[in-house]
Amino acid sequence: MSAPGLKRKLIGLGLAVPIGMGVVYRAELSARYVGYQLQGVTDSDARTLLADDLVTRCPAAAPVVAELLKSGTPAVRLAIIDAVGQKTIKEPCFVSAAEAVLISIPNLNDDAVEAALAITPTTILEPKLANLTKEAVAAALSGSPEAKAAACRVATRPGIDLAEAVVPLLADPDAAVRKAAVLAVGPASPGTPVIGEEELFKLLSDPSATVRQVAAASLGMRGLDPQQIELGRKLAHPDARERMALLLELKFAGEVVKDPGPWLMRLSKDADPAVRAGAARVAFECRVSDIGWMDELAERDPDPLVRQIAGHYRKRSRDVRTVGFEP
């Protein structure tokens, strides 16, 4: 095909660059021809080679890469992203090609988003792409369930540091997203953990067995033994009857639960007044020494009956400490 004929063909397909001052730049015209070939190829190996050829032509090919990531077929998008992922930050084409991929993330289909996010460990090493990478991951965290799950897997990496943005996804409607979120922020991390044990305790009653297992494993990685994990499950159980049952378990646990105090303190903040009142009683009956939280119940609890009961057991606890009185 002659050069004028090729130019007309590319313009008709919407692949030619705008003509400025009557000149089509040769490098970009050549890149657009590769893009045209890439659109039409059906063999996967040929598609891989053409995608690599196109990406290697960046930055001249960057507009073509951006267009194909926006409107190309799923196979073409994946081939381009995979080609970018094979490049290193030392290659001249990398920055412009990676920039096109990162900008396209909000508009990609799910498989392509996962592939695009896979290049982020490399992009965060490039100062020009660092902020763009964080923006791309943040966008994916509010995307489809598949995009959210993929983003969770990279959000906590050094240089991205979006762990806090993952926390709301612990309550996502999709179980796969919740699992990915727990895996991201559940295990203990250096410094201050992103979430506390209480958030993980709640997930021990998750409708998904997989999420429950991952939450339990995360607590184990934080040093909790199986008995403590089970106590935590009951502590945060959505059914108040389970939490009341925990009070009885703590009362009669004896040596099994060596220190019921921290668990009773948590139960003293329960949403159910009966549980809070029960925590005051069990703390007295178990002779818990650290009951500073009893003052909060006795003086400021919103329920008058809880204040009365807590005040009663606070007084009895003081009597025991001062004169050794036994009930």
C-alpha positions as CSV (number, residue, x, y, z in Angstrom):
1,M,0.0,0.0,0.0
2,S,1.3,3.5,-0.9
3,A,2.0,6.0,1.9
4,P,-1.0,8.2,0.9
5,G,-3.2,5.1,0.8
6,L,-1.9,4.0,4.2
7,K,-2.6,7.4,5.6
8,R,-6.2,7.4,4.3
9,K,-6.7,3.9,5.8
10,L,-5.4,5.0,9.2
11,I,-7.5,8.2,9.2
12,G,-10.6,6.2,8.2
13,L,-10.0,3.9,11.2
14,G,-9.6,6.8,13.6
15,L,-6.0,5.8,14.2
16,A,-4.1,8.7,12.6
17,V,-2.8,11.6,14.6
18,P,-4.3,15.1,13.8
19,I,-2.4,16.7,11.0
20,G,-0.7,19.8,12.1
21,M,0.6,22.2,9.4
22,G,0.0,19.4,6.9
23,V,2.6,17.1,8.4
24,V,2.1,13.7,10.0
25,Y,5.0,12.8,12.1
26,R,6.7,9.7,10.9
27,A,7.3,8.1,14.3
28,E,3.7,8.3,15.5
29,L,2.4,7.4,12.1
30,S,4.5,4.2,12.3
31,A,3.3,3.5,15.8
32,R,-0.3,3.9,14.7
33,Y,0.2,1.4,11.9
34,V,1.5,-1.1,14.5
35,G,-1.6,-0.3,16.6
36,Y,-3.8,-0.9,13.6
37,Q,-2.1,-4.3,13.1
38,L,-2.5,-5.1,16.8
39,Q,-6.2,-4.5,16.6
40,G,-6.7,-7.0,13.8
41,V,-4.4,-9.8,14.8
42,T,-6.0,-13.0,16.3
43,D,-2.9,-15.1,17.1
44,S,-1.9,-14.6,20.7
45,D,1.9,-14.8,20.0
46,A,1.6,-12.3,17.2
47,R,-0.4,-10.0,19.5
48,T,2.3,-10.2,22.2
49,L,5.0,-9.3,19.7
50,L,3.0,-6.4,18.3
51,A,2.2,-5.1,21.7
52,D,5.8,-5.2,22.7
53,D,6.7,-3.4,19.5
54,L,4.2,-0.7,20.1
55,V,5.2,-0.1,23.7
56,T,8.9,0.0,22.8
57,R,8.1,2.9,20.5
58,C,7.0,5.1,23.4
59,P,7.0,8.0,24.0
60,A,6.0,8.6,20.4
61,A,3.5,5.7,20.6
62,A,2.0,6.9,24.0
63,P,-1.1,8.4,22.4
64,V,-1.8,5.1,20.5
65,V,-1.3,3.1,23.7
66,A,-3.7,5.4,25.5
67,E,-6.3,5.0,22.8
68,L,-6.1,1.2,22.6
69,L,-6.3,1.0,26.4
70,K,-9.5,3.0,26.2
71,S,-11.2,1.4,23.2
72,G,-9.3,-1.8,22.3
73,T,-10.5,-5.3,22.8
74,P,-9.9,-7.0,26.2
75,A,-7.2,-9.1,24.6
76,V,-5.4,-6.1,23.1
77,R,-5.6,-4.2,26.5
78,L,-4.0,-7.1,28.3
79,A,-1.3,-7.6,25.7
80,I,-0.3,-3.9,26.0
81,I,-0.3,-3.9,29.8
82,D,1.7,-7.1,29.9
83,A,4.2,-5.6,27.5
84,V,4.6,-2.5,29.8
85,G,5.0,-4.8,32.8
86,Q,8.0,-6.5,31.0
87,K,9.8,-3.2,30.8
88,T,12.1,-1.7,33.4
89,I,12.4,1.9,34.6
90,K,15.8,2.2,32.8
91,E,14.1,1.8,29.3
92,P,13.2,5.0,27.6
93,C,9.7,3.8,26.8
94,F,8.8,2.9,30.3
95,V,7.6,6.2,31.9
96,S,5.3,7.3,29.1
97,A,3.9,3.7,28.6
98,A,3.3,3.2,32.3
99,E,1.7,6.6,32.6
100,A,-0.8,5.6,29.9
101,V,-1.6,2.4,31.8
102,L,-2.0,4.1,35.2
103,I,-4.3,6.8,33.8
104,S,-6.5,4.1,32.1
105,I,-7.1,2.1,35.3
106,P,-10.6,3.6,36.1
107,N,-11.8,2.6,32.7
108,L,-10.3,-0.9,32.3
109,N,-12.2,-4.2,32.6
110,D,-11.5,-6.3,35.7
111,D,-8.7,-8.6,34.2
112,A,-6.9,-5.6,32.8
113,V,-7.1,-3.7,36.1
114,E,-5.4,-6.6,37.9
115,A,-2.7,-6.7,35.3
116,A,-2.2,-2.9,35.4
117,L,-1.9,-2.9,39.2
118,A,0.8,-5.6,38.9
119,I,3.2,-3.1,37.4
120,T,2.9,-0.7,40.4
121,P,5.9,-2.1,42.3
122,T,8.0,-0.8,39.4
123,T,6.2,2.5,38.9
124,I,6.6,3.6,42.5
125,L,10.3,3.5,42.0
126,E,10.0,6.2,39.3
127,P,9.5,9.6,40.9
128,K,7.5,10.9,37.9
129,L,5.0,8.1,38.3
130,A,4.8,7.8,42.1
131,N,1.8,10.1,42.7
132,L,0.1,8.8,39.6
133,T,0.5,5.3,40.9
134,K,-1.1,6.2,44.2
135,E,-4.0,7.9,42.4
136,A,-4.5,4.8,40.2
137,V,-4.6,2.4,43.2
138,A,-7.0,4.8,45.1
139,A,-9.3,4.8,42.0
140,A,-9.3,1.0,41.9
141,L,-10.2,0.8,45.6
142,S,-13.5,2.3,44.8
143,G,-14.0,0.4,41.6
144,S,-15.6,-3.0,40.8
145,P,-15.3,-5.8,43.3
146,E,-12.5,-7.3,41.2
147,A,-10.7,-4.0,41.0
148,K,-11.0,-3.5,44.8
149,A,-9.6,-6.9,45.6
150,A,-6.7,-6.4,43.2
151,A,-6.0,-2.9,44.7
152,C,-6.0,-4.3,48.3
153,R,-3.1,-6.6,47.3
154,V,-0.9,-3.6,46.5
155,A,-2.3,-0.8,48.6
156,T,-0.1,-1.4,51.6
157,R,3.2,-1.6,49.8
158,P,5.8,0.9,50.8
159,G,5.5,3.9,48.5
160,I,1.8,3.5,48.0
161,D,0.8,3.5,51.7
162,L,-3.0,3.4,51.3
163,A,-3.7,1.0,54.1
164,E,-6.2,3.3,55.7
165,A,-8.2,3.4,52.5
166,V,-8.5,-0.4,52.7
167,V,-10.2,-0.4,56.1
168,P,-13.7,0.5,54.9
169,L,-13.5,-2.5,52.5
170,L,-13.6,-4.9,55.6
171,A,-17.4,-4.2,55.4
172,D,-17.7,-4.5,51.6
173,P,-20.7,-6.5,50.4
174,D,-18.5,-8.8,48.4
175,A,-16.8,-11.6,50.3
176,A,-13.8,-11.6,48.0
177,V,-13.2,-8.0,48.7
178,R,-13.5,-8.5,52.4
179,K,-11.0,-11.3,52.2
180,A,-8.5,-9.2,50.3
181,A,-8.9,-6.4,52.7
182,V,-8.3,-8.6,55.7
183,L,-5.2,-10.0,54.1
184,A,-3.9,-6.5,53.5
185,V,-4.5,-5.0,57.0
186,G,-5.2,-7.9,59.3
187,P,-1.7,-9.4,60.0
188,A,0.4,-7.4,62.4
189,S,2.6,-4.8,60.7
190,P,5.7,-2.9,61.9
191,G,4.7,0.0,64.0
192,T,1.1,0.7,64.9
193,P,-1.4,-1.8,63.3
194,V,-3.9,-0.2,60.9
195,I,-6.7,-2.0,62.6
196,G,-7.1,-3.3,66.2
197,E,-8.1,-6.8,67.3
198,E,-11.7,-5.7,67.8
199,E,-12.1,-5.2,64.0
200,L,-10.8,-8.7,63.4
201,F,-13.0,-10.1,66.2
202,K,-16.1,-8.8,64.3
203,L,-15.0,-10.7,61.2
204,L,-14.9,-14.0,63.1
205,S,-18.7,-14.0,62.6
206,D,-18.6,-13.0,58.9
207,P,-21.1,-14.9,56.7
208,S,-18.1,-16.1,54.5
209,A,-16.2,-19.0,56.0
210,T,-13.1,-17.9,54.0
211,V,-13.2,-14.4,55.6
212,R,-13.6,-16.0,59.1
213,Q,-10.6,-18.2,58.5
214,V,-8.4,-15.3,57.2
215,A,-9.5,-13.2,60.2
216,A,-8.6,-16.0,62.6
217,A,-5.2,-16.5,60.9
218,S,-4.5,-12.8,61.2
219,L,-5.2,-12.9,64.9
220,G,-2.9,-15.9,65.2
221,M,-0.2,-13.9,63.5
222,R,-0.7,-11.2,66.2
223,G,0.1,-13.7,68.9
224,L,-3.5,-14.8,70.0
225,D,-4.0,-18.4,70.8
226,P,-7.1,-20.4,69.7
227,Q,-8.8,-19.8,73.1
228,Q,-8.4,-16.1,72.9
229,I,-9.6,-16.1,69.3
230,E,-12.7,-17.9,70.4
231,L,-13.3,-15.4,73.2
232,G,-12.9,-12.6,70.7
233,R,-15.5,-14.2,68.4
234,K,-18.0,-14.2,71.3
235,L,-17.0,-10.7,72.4
236,A,-17.9,-9.2,69.0
237,H,-20.7,-11.6,68.0
238,P,-23.7,-9.7,66.6
239,D,-26.1,-11.7,68.8
240,A,-26.2,-10.3,72.4
241,R,-27.0,-13.8,73.7
242,E,-23.5,-14.9,72.6
243,R,-22.0,-12.0,74.5
244,M,-24.0,-12.8,77.6
245,A,-22.8,-16.4,77.3
246,L,-19.2,-15.0,77.3
247,L,-19.9,-13.4,80.6
248,L,-20.8,-16.8,82.1
249,E,-17.8,-18.4,80.5
250,L,-15.5,-15.8,82.1
251,K,-17.2,-16.2,85.4
252,F,-16.7,-20.0,85.6
253,A,-13.5,-20.2,83.5
254,G,-11.2,-20.5,86.6
255,E,-7.7,-21.1,85.5
256,V,-8.6,-21.5,81.9
257,V,-8.9,-17.7,81.4
258,K,-6.1,-16.5,83.6
259,D,-7.1,-12.8,83.4
260,P,-10.8,-12.0,82.6
261,G,-10.2,-8.3,83.3
262,P,-9.4,-7.1,79.7
263,W,-12.4,-9.1,78.3
264,L,-14.7,-7.7,80.9
265,M,-13.5,-4.2,80.3
266,R,-14.4,-4.6,76.6
267,L,-17.8,-6.0,77.5
268,S,-18.4,-2.9,79.7
269,K,-18.5,-0.9,76.4
270,D,-21.1,-3.3,74.9
271,A,-24.1,-1.8,73.0
272,D,-26.5,-3.9,75.1
273,P,-27.2,-2.5,78.7
274,A,-27.6,-6.1,80.1
275,V,-24.1,-7.0,78.9
276,R,-22.6,-3.9,80.5
277,A,-24.4,-4.5,83.8
278,G,-23.3,-8.2,83.6
279,A,-19.7,-7.1,83.1
280,A,-19.8,-5.1,86.4
281,R,-21.2,-8.1,88.3
282,V,-18.8,-10.7,86.9
283,A,-15.8,-8.3,87.5
284,F,-16.8,-8.2,91.2
285,E,-17.4,-11.9,91.4
286,C,-14.1,-12.7,89.8
287,R,-12.3,-10.3,92.1
288,V,-10.8,-8.4,89.1
289,S,-8.3,-5.9,90.5
290,D,-8.3,-3.3,87.7
291,I,-11.8,-2.0,87.5
292,G,-11.3,1.7,86.7
293,W,-13.9,1.3,84.0
294,M,-16.5,0.6,86.6
295,D,-16.5,4.3,87.5
296,E,-17.5,5.1,83.9
297,L,-20.4,2.7,84.2
298,A,-21.5,3.9,87.6
299,E,-21.4,7.6,86.8
300,R,-21.9,8.1,83.1
301,D,-23.6,5.1,81.5
302,P,-26.7,6.2,79.6
303,D,-28.8,3.5,81.2
304,P,-29.9,4.4,84.8
305,L,-30.2,0.7,85.7
306,V,-26.7,0.0,84.5
307,R,-25.5,3.0,86.6
308,Q,-27.3,1.6,89.7
309,I,-25.9,-1.9,89.3
310,A,-22.4,-0.7,88.5
311,G,-22.5,1.6,91.5
312,H,-23.6,-1.3,93.7
313,Y,-20.7,-3.6,92.6
314,R,-18.2,-0.8,92.7
315,K,-19.1,-0.2,96.4
316,R,-18.9,-3.9,97.2
317,S,-15.5,-4.2,95.4
318,R,-14.2,-1.3,97.6
319,D,-15.5,-3.0,100.7
320,V,-13.7,-6.2,99.7
321,R,-10.4,-4.4,99.2
322,T,-10.6,-2.4,102.4
323,V,-12.0,-4.8,105.0
324,G,-11.8,-8.2,103.2
325,F,-15.6,-8.5,103.2
326,E,-16.9,-11.6,101.4
327,P,-20.4,-11.7,99.9
